[in-house]
Amino acid sequence: MWKNRAVMLALLMSNVVLLALLVAKYMSEGDVAIGKAAPRDATINLPELKGGAILAANRWPDACAFVDQEEIKAILPGAKDIKQESRPISALSIKDFAADSSWKESDMSQSGQCLYSMRLPGETYAATQFWFRIEAVADPKLIAGYADRVVPGSPVDQGGTGADRCVITGPSEGSWNCRKGTLLFTVGGQSSVTFKDMPAPAPFVWRDDVLPEFVRTITAKIK
C-alpha cells in the first residue's frame, strides 16, 4: 500500500515538474517585449502641394522606404526572419472610374503598399505581419478635409506619434489611418503571440501599443 502511494506521489511530482517546465517554456517563448520607435534620420521627399493639387499615384514614394528592418527591430526586439514585399495599389475612385474607365498609369502605384512578415519568439514560422499603405498624397488642406470628413473611425490621442490626426478604423482590432502634411496613410497588421506585461489579447495590444510606434517611425520621415 505504501509502495503504491509512493509511486503515485512520484508520478504526481513528475507531472508537477513537467507542468512547471511547460509553463516556463510558454512564458519564455510567448511573452514578447515591445520596444520604442527609433526612426533613422532619413527624410522621404514629398513635393510641396498647394491649391488642391494631388500627386498622381505613379509618382508616390516607395512605401517600403518608410520603415526598414532595423526600425522594426527597435519596436519588436525579438523579431527574426524579417522580409518585406512591395505591392501595387490603385488610387482610382469609383467616381473617377465612372468618368473615365480607361487604364492610366497615373492611377496606379507599383509600390504603394509594403507588407512585412516576421517571426516573433514563440512562433514556429513568420506568423506576424505589419503593413503600411499610402492612401493619398495631396495638398495638406485637401488631405485634412477628406480625412476628417470621409475616413471612418474613432479618433485617438495621437500625442507623440507626430501625426496631425489619426483614427482607428475598426471597433476592436482596427488599423490606424493617419495624416501628416501631404500624406494620408494606413498601418495595420497581426500577430499570434502574447505580449509581455500586457493583459489584453494580442490584437488589442497590437492596435493600442505596437501600431502607434510604427506611426511614430513613419511620421518622423515626413518634414
N, C-alpha and C positions, 0 to 999 in steps of 0.2 A: 504493500500500500504506500509506504513512504517512498519506495523506489518510483512508483508511478507518479506521485506528487512531485518528486524531484525532476522527473522527465518533463512533466507538464510545465513546471516552473522554468526549466531551461528553455523549453520551446517558447514560452511567453516572453522571456527576457530576450531571446534572439529576435522575435518579432518586433519587440520594442526598439531594439537596436537598429533593425532593418528600417523601421518606420522613421526613426530619427535621421538615418542616413539619407533616406529618400527626401525627407523634408529639407534637410540641409542642402542636398543636391538641387532641389527645386528653387530654394531661396537663393542659392548662389548663381543659378543659371537664369532664373526668371526675373529677378529684381534688377531692372535696368536703370542706371543713373541718367538724369537729364542734365546736360551742361548748359552753357550760356553762349549766345551768339558771339562770334568773333570774326566779323566781316573783314576781309582783306582790303587793303587800300587800293581799290580799283573802281573807277567810275564808268558806268555804262553811258555811252554817248547818245543822248536823245536830243533831237533837234528842238529848237525853240519854236513853239507853235502858238499862233495868235489868230484872232478873228474867226474862230470856229474851224480852224484848219484841222484836218485829220490825216495822219500819216498812213499811207497805203500799207496793207499787211505785208507785201513783199519787201518792204523797207524796214520792217521791225527788226530789232536786235535778236540774236540767238538766245532763246530762253535759258539754255544751259550755261550761259555766261554769267548768270546772276548768282548761282550757288555752285561752289566747287566741292571736291571731296573733303578737303581739309576743313572747310566750313561746316560740312555735315558732321564730321568727327568732333568738332567743338560742341555741337548741340547734342549729339549722340555718341559719347566717347567710346562705347563698345561696338560701334558699327564696323563690320568687316564685309569683304566681297562687294564693295560699292560699285555699282555700274550705273551709267546714265544713257539715256536714249532720247534724241530729238524727235519730235513728232510734228507733222504738219497739221495746221488747223485753218479753217475758213473763217473769214471775218464778214462774210456776206449775210446780210439780214434778209428776212423774207420779203420785206418791203423793197429792198434793192433788187432781189431776185425777180419779183413781180414786174419791176420796171424794166429790167434787162437780164434775161436768164442766160445770156451767152457767158462762156468762161472767160475770165480776165485774170491775168497774173497778179494784178494789184489786190485781188480779193483773197489771195492765198499766201500764208506764211509757211515756209518749209520747215521752220524750227520755232514755231510759236509756243510750243509746249515742251517741257523737259520732264521725263519720268526717271526717277532714281529708284533703284532697288538695292536692298542691303540685308545683311544677316545680323541680327542683334543677339546678345547672349541668351541662350535658351532656345533659339531657333535652329532647326536642322538644315534649313535652306533659306534663301533670301526672301523671307515672307513679309518683310517690312518695305513699304513703298512711300515715297514722298513725290508729289508732283507740283510743278509751277506752270501756270498758263497765263500768257498775255491775253488780255481781253480787248484792249484798245490803247492806242497812242494818239493823243489829240490835244487841242487847246485845253489847258487846265480848267477853264471855266466850263467848257463843254463836258469834260470828264466829270466835274463836280455835279453839274446839273443832271447829267444822265445817271450817274451812280446813285445820287441821293434820291432820285425820283423813281427810277426804273428797277434798279437791282434790289431784289427782295432779301430780307434778312433782318436779324436782330442786331442793333448797334451794340458795339462793345467798347470798353475803355481801351483805346489804343495808345494810351500814355506810355512812352518809352519805346514803342515799336517804330517810330519815325514816320508812320503813315499819316496822311491827312484825315482819313476816316476808314474804318473797317466795319463790316457786318459779318455775322455768322449766317451762312446761307441755309442751314438746316436746323431743325428743332432740337436734335440730340447729338448727332455725330457729324455736324456740318463742317464745311470748309470755310476758310476766311476769304472774303472778297474785299480788297483794299484799293485805295487810290492814293497816289502821291504825285503831285505835279501833273505831268503829261501822261502818266502811266496808270492804267486800270488793270489789275491782275487778281488772280485767284490762286490760293495754295490749299492743298489737301493731302490726304494720304491715309495710311492704315498700318497697324502693327498687331502681331499676335502675342506680344509679350506683356508682362506686368511691369509696372514701374516702381522704383524704389521709393518708399515712404509716401506712396500715393494710394489712398484707399479706394478711389474711384476706379471704375472699369477702364481698361486701356483706351477705348475710343474717346472717352471724355478727357482723359489725361492728354491724349494726342491733340485734341481740339484746343484745350484750355492752356496747356503748358508747353507743348512742343511747337505747334504751328506759330505762336507769337515770336518764337526765336528765329524761325525762318523768315517771318515778315521783317524782323529787325535786320537780318542779313541782306535781304533784297533792297529795302528802302535805303540802306546805307550806301548803295551803289548809285543812287539817283540824286543828282545835285541840282 
